């Protein structure tokens, strides 16, 4: 009888999963475009998903509230299951615990429904206090009453995931011809805002004794794209984790203030929705907060906001690459390290911006094929209803994750520096919005 030698087992190295499967940015792209294609396929098969449009409460008491909700209960269940299943696939693949996500998302959906009901009350809605306002206020109150359970964070911490999906769906409602017409002016406004913001950030940081790395994070957070930019640039220059945390806390706080301040100022100054949207797009600190502010003004403001803000978002990649190069070759001289390659640009590039443009092109193609009224009724209307739900959940999550106490521990200097950059950007944004969208130099959108 022969003996078989037993070889000792050798532990195999754990293969790192592809960022195509673990990135929220990519999953937002997959799911956002999937929803658009799904609506198109259903329409082509003569089974349009029009029931989704019934999952948003109508204005009441003009329309009876309880009978309306009761007659559309199936619509709400369908939207809940659709969003739950799709986002759960993404979250599970990214490594989130599925049972915790399902429980948390269910609570967010129920909260979102109550908020949509409140925001659809006619008297309240008349004064601009629609679902973005109530989502943020209610989330802020609940979020600061106590500590959020760890299991709930699996869903409530997915703000960027929800907002990017919503922005992609927004692209379907923004004809590509509008992007081409207003995009150049939106890019120019964004470019000037970012240039001025970083200039002020470096000047004020030096005056207050901060280093170049903090100045870079400060400029990114206050003038580019809020939290995402602060993290991206902070990572590229190897900034102190504490400094990045300071800027993130201030971004969230000031973004909340600007949500209410900019629409109020726009109305007080008699600005039309296009100019107000451009002002918000150039001045707000975060995509979700800016959308909330623009939504308080109107749909046209949301569209123009997106043109300007998405141009600022695109700059994250290039700024991360530029500052990584400067940090390694100048600020960290003598510390070693490899020169950053072009791959850094692609890693930092916000992929959902590409999907936003693709959605716009596809929707424009459908309008040419089937006429605008038909596409609006059976595809765009469906996308708008889903976008409303995603935005409501997003704004609720922003409030839940905002801690007022985080700002108190910073001291005054970071607050002074950040406030200075924000105030300058708001002033410059106002001027540029009127110049490029208000008819002084150009008026690309009506």
Residue, then its C-alpha position, 0 to 999 in steps of 0.5 A: x500500500x503506497x503512502x501519499x505525502x501530505x504537502x503543507x497547505x500554503x496560504x494563498x494571498x487574498x486577491x484584491x477586488x476590482x474597484x469596478x465592483x467596490x466603488x460607489x461612483x461606479x455602482x451609481x453609474x451602473x444603477x443610474x443608467x440601468x434605470x434609464x434603460x429599464x424605463x426605455x425597454x419597458x416603454x418599447x415593450x408597450x409596458x411603460x413603468x408609469x406606475x412609478x410616477x404615482x409614487x410621489x404624493x400629490x399636493x393636498x388638500x387640493x387632492x385628498x391626502x389619505x384616499x390618494x395614498x391608499x389608491x397608490x399603495x402599490x406604486x409606493x411598494x413597487x418603488x421601494x422594492x425596485x430601489x431596495x433590490x438594486x441598491x442592495x446588489x451594489x451595497x452587498x457587492x461593495x462589502x456592506x452587510x445586507x441585513x443591516x442595509x435592508x433594515x436601514x434603507x426601509x427606515x429611510x424610505x418610510x422617513x422619505x415618504x413622511x417627508x414627501x407627504x409633508x412637503x406636498x402640503x399646499x400652504x407649506x409648499x407655497x413658501x418654498x418649504x418642500x421636501x429638500x427643506x424638511x429632509x434636511x431639518x428633520x434629519x438634522x434634528x434626529x441626527x443630533x439627538x443621539x448617536x446613530x446605530x452602527x447598523x443604520x450607518x450602512x444605509x444612512x452613510x451612503x449619501x454619495x451613492x444616492x446623490x450620484x444616482x439621482x444626478x445621473x437620472x437628472x441628466x435624462x431631464x436635461x437635453x444635450x443641446x442645453x448642456x452644449x449651449x450653456x456648458x461653455x459658460x458653466x465651465x468658465x464660471x466654474x474655472x474662475x470660481x475654483x481659481x479664485x477660491x484656491x488663491x484666497x485659500x493659500x493667502x489666508x492659510x499663510x496669514x493664519x500660519x497653516x501649511x500648504x497641504x492644509x491650504x490645498x484641502x481648504x481650497x478644494x473643500x470650499x471652492x471645488x466639490x466639498x467633501x469629495x474634493x477635500x478627501x481627494x486632494x487631501x489624499x493626493x498631498x498626504x494632508x493630516x487626517x485632522x485637517x481633512x476632518x476639519x474641512x469636511x465638518x465645515x463643508x457640511x455645516x456651511x453647505x447646510x447654511x447656504x441651502x437656505x441662504x442662497x434661495x432666500x437671497x435670490x428671491x430678495x434680489x429678484x433674480x430669475x431661476x436661471x441666474x439663481x441656479x447658476x449662483x448656487x452652482x458656483x457657490x454651494x459646497x456639495x452636490x447634494x446641498x446644492x441640489x437641495x437649494x436649487x430644488x427650492x427655487x425650481x426645476x430650471x434652477x436645478x438644471x442650470x445648477x447642474x451645468x455649473x456644479x458638474x463642471x466644478x466636479x470634473x476639476x477634482x481629478x485634475x486638481x488631485x493630479x496637479x497637487x499630488x505632483x506639486x506635493x511630491x516634487x516640492x512640498x515633500x522634497x527629500x521624502x522620496x516617493x514616486x511621481x504620480x502618473x496619469x492613472x491618478x486622474x482617472x482614479x479621481x475622476x467622478x465617473x457619474x459625470x460621464x453617465x450624466x452626459x450619456x443619460x442626456x444624450x440618450x434622452x435627447x435621442x429618444x425625443x427625436x425618435x418618439x417626440x418630447x410629449x411621449x418621452x416626457x410622459x413615459x420615460x422622463x416622468x418615471x426618471x423624475x419620480x425616482x430622482x425625487x425619491x433618491x434626492x429625498x433620501x439623500x437630503x435626509x442622510x445629510x441631516x442625519x450625518x451632520x453633527x453640530x458638536x464636531x465644529x466646536x472642537x476646531x478652534x477659530x482659525x480653521x473657521x476663519x479661513x474657511x469662512x473667508x473662502x466661502x464668502x469670497x466665492x459667494x460674492x464672485x459666484x453672484x457676479x459671474x452668474x449675472x454675467x454669464x447667465x443673466x444677459x450682461x455678457x451672455x444668456x445661454x438658457x431661457 
